[in-house]
Amino acid sequence: MAKVTLQSVADRVGVSRMTVSNAFSRPDQLSADLRARILAAAAELGYAGPDPAARALARGRTGSVGLLINGSLSEAFEDAVSAAFLAAVSDELSSRGMALTLLPSSEDERFVPARDVAVDGALVYICDPTAPDIDWLRRRSIPVVVVDHNVEAGTASVNVDDRGGARLAAEHLVGLGHRRIGVVTLEVDPDEPNYPARERMLGWRDALDPAGIEPTVVTTPYSPRTAAYDVAHGLLSAPDRPTGVLCFSDAFAIATIRAAQSLGLQVPGDVSVVGFDDSVLAAASQPALTTIHQEVGEKGRAAVAAIADVIGGTTPDPVLLPTSIVVRESTAPPPA
């Protein structure tokens, strides 16, 4: 049986190949009646549409933007902030007629998505600055926008005001009267810290140093999930435990609340806890979490706008989105 092609549909309807192609990819160029006739003929013949690979070759574009992420997809979807960012990016790309291709970081040299997958551009999302995946994108001359990442000259970037937000969090605890303050933050390479971890530490110090407060800092990796709980448990078990704790993320803050409760401590009666992100977890936690709000949806939309500009040949100015504090029930003055 002969293969059904674009020409097969064109012959059946009595139109040109371009008209059939427009029925699938540029429907606004046809009348509703003509498009309906073409699609009906295609369905009758079993034609699914123009071959994506051939169409990409003809256009010189894949129609897809890659998103380079740390670790596995399961970890990304388990994190509330990453999941919200992925959704915002996907929705915005879809509205612009583009698709999202996930590029998980890989150490398997047989298949490295950043090296082997065809994309028109890529968003580098909170990846290790030394990751070889980023180098592969550069070697391929793939247009890139970095998100929550170190800013480099000539590279488009989208970040939130991590430093300003962290300063607000620390000022809140200092204003309540806390003087013994702990910090639960991300464990990073001291020579190559990631952007949010560095900026948030600077922001906390911006408020604590002028008050003469030297925080007790403990670090934890993202995984396993029990790591943040274990670190917070150790911090709050010390004889001179802090009365207030600043956390790198809402996930770390909720782990800290759980650790406090396991030790018989009341939050905020015995210890106050502040998160960062204002994810869906924050308002649902018990008690509701005081945290720093960032516009994750706006960050995703700004990232897509930036990569569209870079693919089009222009480099937009760096984007720095504002943060604000949301005071809920997890903070109060320190115990007498």
ZIRAKA-V840274 format. One record per pair of residues at least 6 apart in sequence whose ideal C-beta (glycine too) atoms are under 6 Angstrom apart, sorted by the first residue. I is the first residue (numbers start at 0). J is the second residue. If there is no record, write none. Layout:
i=I j=J
i=I j=J
//
This chain:
i=3 j=44
i=3 j=45
i=3 j=46
i=5 j=16
i=5 j=19
i=6 j=16
i=7 j=44
i=8 j=19
i=8 j=40
i=8 j=41
i=8 j=46
i=9 j=16
i=9 j=19
i=11 j=40
i=12 j=36
i=12 j=37
i=12 j=40
i=19 j=37
i=20 j=49
i=21 j=28
i=21 j=29
i=22 j=29
i=22 j=34
i=22 j=37
i=23 j=48
i=23 j=49
i=26 j=34
i=55 j=61
i=60 j=119
i=61 j=117
i=61 j=118
i=61 j=119
i=62 j=97
i=62 j=98
i=63 j=98
i=63 j=100
i=63 j=118
i=64 j=92
i=64 j=97
i=64 j=120
i=64 j=306
i=65 j=100
i=65 j=102
i=65 j=118
i=65 j=121
i=66 j=101
i=66 j=122
i=66 j=124
i=67 j=102
i=67 j=113
i=67 j=121
i=67 j=123
i=67 j=126
i=67 j=132
i=68 j=75
i=68 j=103
i=68 j=124
i=69 j=104
i=69 j=126
i=72 j=103
i=75 j=81
i=76 j=82
i=79 j=278
i=79 j=279
i=79 j=280
i=80 j=276
i=80 j=278
i=80 j=295
i=83 j=295
i=84 j=295
i=84 j=299
i=87 j=296
i=87 j=299
i=87 j=300
i=88 j=299
i=88 j=303
i=89 j=99
i=91 j=300
i=91 j=303
i=92 j=99
i=92 j=303
i=100 j=118
i=102 j=112
i=102 j=113
i=104 j=130
i=104 j=132
i=105 j=111
i=113 j=132
i=113 j=135
i=113 j=136
i=114 j=135
i=119 j=310
i=120 j=142
i=120 j=306
i=120 j=310
i=121 j=136
i=121 j=141
i=121 j=143
i=122 j=144
i=122 j=146
i=122 j=302
i=122 j=306
i=123 j=133
i=123 j=143
i=123 j=145
i=123 j=148
i=124 j=146
i=125 j=147
i=128 j=149
i=128 j=191
i=129 j=191
i=136 j=143
i=142 j=309
i=142 j=310
i=144 j=155
i=144 j=302
i=144 j=305
i=144 j=306
i=145 j=154
i=145 j=156
i=146 j=157
i=146 j=302
i=147 j=194
i=147 j=195
i=148 j=194
i=149 j=194
i=150 j=156
i=150 j=317
i=155 j=305
i=155 j=309
i=155 j=314
i=155 j=315
i=156 j=317
i=157 j=298
i=157 j=301
i=157 j=302
i=157 j=305
i=157 j=318
i=158 j=319
i=159 j=293
i=159 j=320
i=159 j=322
i=160 j=319
i=160 j=321
i=160 j=322
i=161 j=195
i=161 j=198
i=161 j=199
i=162 j=198
i=162 j=201
i=162 j=202
i=163 j=322
i=164 j=291
i=164 j=322
i=165 j=199
i=165 j=202
i=165 j=203
i=166 j=202
i=166 j=205
i=166 j=206
i=167 j=324
i=168 j=245
i=168 j=273
i=168 j=291
i=169 j=203
i=169 j=206
i=169 j=207
i=169 j=245
i=170 j=206
i=171 j=324
i=172 j=180
i=172 j=243
i=173 j=206
i=173 j=210
i=175 j=332
i=176 j=332
i=176 j=333
i=177 j=242
i=177 j=243
i=177 j=333
i=178 j=212
i=179 j=241
i=179 j=242
i=180 j=212
i=180 j=214
i=180 j=241
i=180 j=243
i=181 j=215
i=181 j=234
i=181 j=241
i=181 j=244
i=182 j=214
i=182 j=216
i=182 j=245
i=183 j=217
i=183 j=231
i=183 j=246
i=183 j=251
i=183 j=255
i=184 j=218
i=184 j=247
i=185 j=196
i=185 j=247
i=186 j=218
i=186 j=219
i=186 j=220
i=187 j=193
i=187 j=196
i=203 j=245
i=207 j=214
i=217 j=230
i=217 j=234
i=219 j=226
i=219 j=227
i=219 j=230
i=220 j=226
i=227 j=251
i=227 j=254
i=228 j=254
i=228 j=257
i=228 j=258
i=231 j=254
i=231 j=255
i=231 j=258
i=232 j=258
i=235 j=258
i=235 j=259
i=235 j=262
i=242 j=270
i=242 j=333
i=243 j=271
i=244 j=255
i=244 j=272
i=245 j=273
i=246 j=252
i=246 j=255
i=246 j=274
i=248 j=275
i=248 j=276
i=249 j=274
i=249 j=276
i=249 j=278
i=249 j=280
i=249 j=281
i=249 j=290
i=252 j=272
i=252 j=274
i=252 j=288
i=253 j=280
i=253 j=284
i=255 j=272
i=256 j=266
i=256 j=272
i=259 j=266
i=259 j=270
i=264 j=270
i=266 j=272
i=266 j=286
i=266 j=329
i=267 j=329
i=267 j=330
i=267 j=331
i=269 j=334
i=271 j=330
i=271 j=331
i=272 j=329
i=273 j=289
i=274 j=281
i=274 j=288
i=274 j=290
i=275 j=291
i=276 j=293
i=277 j=290
i=277 j=292
i=277 j=325
i=281 j=288
i=281 j=290
i=286 j=328
i=286 j=329
i=287 j=327
i=287 j=328
i=288 j=327
i=288 j=329
i=289 j=326
i=289 j=327
i=289 j=329
i=289 j=330
i=290 j=325
i=291 j=322
i=291 j=324
i=292 j=323
i=292 j=325
i=293 j=322
i=294 j=320
i=298 j=320
i=301 j=318
i=305 j=315
i=308 j=315
//
